[in-house]
Amino acid sequence: MKKFCKIMLVDDDEITIYLNESLLANLQVSSQIASFTDGDEALKSIQHRCPFKNCPDLILLDLNMPVFDGFEFLEAFKKLPSDKTGKVQIVVLTSSSNPNDLQRVKELGVNQILNKPLNLEKIQSILN
């Protein structure tokens, strides 16, 4: 199975983060997993760490979060210089089935949208 150097989880639900971290660790798809409970902290991490320290290869992003949601994260991420975003793959992992949300995500440049919960099949689809 393909591996990522670093995966970033962005979700306001700590139980979801715990379950996703456990699943990813058990499948050994990454040597490093960083988790954030809001988009602002995740974005700040990318701004301050990349390209100098291990940037994430994959971001699993929730849409509906208080403070700084997934849409705000995507809009701010698009404005970052390419040396911070060039190789990063973003997958939206959401419970939303609102067609407007899904259309907006596509307009913001995300190609892969998956419904929660994360599972083996969904991880395999990301890796492929």
C-alpha positions as CSV (number, residue, x, y, z in Angstrom):
1,M,0.0,0.0,0.0
2,K,1.3,3.5,-0.9
3,K,2.4,5.6,2.1
4,F,2.4,9.3,2.8
5,C,5.2,11.0,4.8
6,K,2.8,13.2,6.7
7,I,-1.0,13.3,7.0
8,M,-2.9,16.2,8.5
9,L,-6.3,15.7,10.0
10,V,-8.5,18.8,10.4
11,D,-11.8,18.1,12.3
12,D,-13.4,19.7,15.3
13,D,-14.6,16.4,16.6
14,E,-12.0,14.9,18.8
15,I,-13.6,11.4,18.7
16,T,-13.4,11.5,14.9
17,I,-9.8,12.6,15.1
18,Y,-9.0,9.7,17.5
19,L,-10.7,7.1,15.3
20,N,-9.1,8.4,12.1
21,E,-5.6,8.5,13.8
22,S,-6.1,4.9,15.0
23,L,-7.2,3.7,11.6
24,L,-4.4,5.4,9.8
25,A,-1.8,4.1,12.3
26,N,-3.2,0.6,12.1
27,L,-2.9,0.6,8.3
28,Q,0.6,2.1,8.5
29,V,-0.1,4.6,5.7
30,S,1.9,7.4,7.2
31,S,4.9,7.8,9.4
32,Q,3.5,11.0,10.9
33,I,0.0,12.2,11.6
34,A,-0.8,15.8,12.8
35,S,-4.2,16.6,14.0
36,F,-6.0,20.0,14.4
37,T,-9.4,20.8,15.7
38,D,-9.8,24.0,13.6
39,G,-8.8,25.1,10.2
40,D,-7.0,28.2,11.4
41,E,-4.5,26.2,13.5
42,A,-3.9,23.8,10.6
43,L,-3.3,26.7,8.2
44,K,-0.9,28.4,10.6
45,S,1.0,25.1,10.9
46,I,1.4,25.0,7.1
47,Q,2.4,28.7,6.9
48,H,5.1,28.3,9.6
49,R,6.5,24.9,8.8
50,C,6.5,24.6,5.0
51,P,8.7,24.2,3.1
52,F,11.3,24.0,5.9
53,K,9.8,21.2,7.9
54,N,7.9,18.2,6.6
55,C,4.8,19.6,4.9
56,P,1.8,17.3,4.8
57,D,1.3,15.2,1.7
58,L,-2.4,14.7,2.5
59,I,-4.9,16.8,4.3
60,L,-8.2,15.2,5.4
61,L,-10.5,18.2,5.9
62,D,-13.8,18.5,7.6
63,L,-16.1,21.3,6.3
64,N,-18.3,22.2,9.2
65,M,-16.2,23.4,12.0
66,P,-16.7,26.4,14.4
67,V,-14.1,29.3,14.4
68,F,-12.5,28.6,11.0
69,D,-14.4,26.1,8.8
70,G,-13.2,23.9,5.9
71,F,-14.3,26.5,3.3
72,E,-12.3,29.2,4.9
73,F,-9.3,26.9,5.1
74,L,-9.6,26.1,1.4
75,E,-9.9,29.7,0.4
76,A,-6.9,30.7,2.5
77,F,-4.9,27.6,1.3
78,K,-5.4,28.6,-2.3
79,K,-3.7,32.0,-1.5
80,L,-0.6,30.4,-0.1
81,P,2.6,30.3,-2.3
82,S,3.1,27.1,-4.3
83,D,6.2,26.2,-2.3
84,K,3.8,25.6,0.7
85,T,1.0,23.9,-1.3
86,G,2.5,22.3,-4.4
87,K,2.4,18.7,-3.4
88,V,-0.4,18.7,-0.9
89,Q,-3.5,16.6,-1.8
90,I,-6.6,17.7,0.0
91,V,-9.5,15.3,0.5
92,V,-12.7,16.7,2.1
93,L,-14.1,14.2,4.6
94,T,-17.5,15.4,5.6
95,S,-21.0,14.4,6.7
96,S,-22.6,17.1,4.5
97,S,-24.7,16.0,1.6
98,N,-25.7,19.5,0.7
99,P,-25.2,19.9,-3.1
100,N,-24.2,23.6,-2.6
101,D,-21.4,22.5,-0.2
102,L,-20.2,19.9,-2.6
103,Q,-20.3,22.3,-5.6
104,R,-18.4,25.0,-3.6
105,V,-15.7,22.5,-2.6
106,K,-15.2,21.6,-6.3
107,E,-15.0,25.3,-7.2
108,L,-12.3,25.6,-4.5
109,G,-10.2,23.0,-6.3
110,V,-10.8,19.9,-4.3
111,N,-11.2,16.8,-6.5
112,Q,-12.0,14.2,-3.9
113,I,-14.9,14.4,-1.4
114,L,-15.7,11.5,0.9
115,N,-18.5,11.0,3.3
116,K,-17.7,10.2,6.9
117,P,-16.7,7.9,8.5
118,L,-13.2,7.1,7.1
119,N,-12.7,3.4,6.5
120,L,-10.3,1.1,4.7
121,E,-12.1,1.4,1.3
122,K,-12.0,5.2,1.4
123,I,-8.3,5.2,2.4
124,Q,-7.6,2.9,-0.6
125,S,-9.5,5.2,-2.9
126,I,-7.3,8.1,-1.7
127,L,-4.1,6.1,-2.1
128,N,-5.1,5.2,-5.7
